[in-house]
């Protein structure tokens, strides 16, 4: 079989032809394609040149198919119909729709930060069909094709940055009050009776910048291990103990007061960022890009609000600025 690309100059001319033939009108076809009628006429003329025969008889009542046009219309309508059926079948198999946006996010981020904003997000994007692919522990890479995923990486010039990676030890106000209202600035002075909530994906040394290198060797505290970071933040909110709070997860809780810094001066800035990325081929889809912008704007508002409370102001104000600057640089 001869390849169609060798017979037809532009495949688009076949789509235009089928639409004109179906409507019997160049004008209605132009409206369907949102282009001018002369452009429709040029496409048909190009196709007639490729075939070597006229396809329409133009008249005051519209466009009427010639014998050659009827042969071609029978073939194109059948072929395009089968293609449409195949696309609908494949979409049904995968659950994909043109408005579906797949978000691959940490369970903790959705539970503790995004969940409270889902209603506002749905109101902002009423046409979006959101599908969440949640990750329980530490993510090393993003599997499959998704519209938006979070990943902790070194910052790049073209990244969409949700937030810089800032870690702060957090606990509930009730936990802090039950231990005297303020933990000692020197971790070596920590007394027995404290409980630490640790993500088992990480080595215990991740606590060193907060507690010092010898804190764990003293054996004065209780350590609970979790494989799901969302459970850690829930336990900290419930007053069970002290957790390491990744700012992109706990910013909303710090802003509302459900969580407070266990130590005011022990914020850890790693130099890495929480990046929003798409793993689909080609440019990020417009709807995903707008949702990414919306997420960055909401995160920047939270970081700025936390900074205004006086907790880690220098780090947080710069973090809020980075969210907005990087987002605008990346997605506009």
Secondary structure, DSSP 8 states (H G I E B T S, - for coil): ---HHHH-S-HHHHHHHHHHHHHT-HHHHHHHHTS-HHHHHHHHHHHHHHHTS--EEEETTEEEE-HHHHHHHHHHHHHHHHHHHHHHHHHHHHT--TTEEEEEEEHHHIIIIIGGGHHHHHHHTTT-EEEEEEE-S--SS--S--SEEEEEEE--TT-EEEEEEEEEEEE-HHHHHHTTSS--SSGGG--TT-EEEEETTS-GGGGHHHH-TTTGGG--SEEEEES-HHHHHHHHHTTS-EEEEEHHHHHHHHHHTSSEESSTT-EEEEEEEEEEE--SSSS--HHHHHHHHHHHHHHHHHHHHHHHTTSSHHHHHHHHHHHHHHHHHHH-
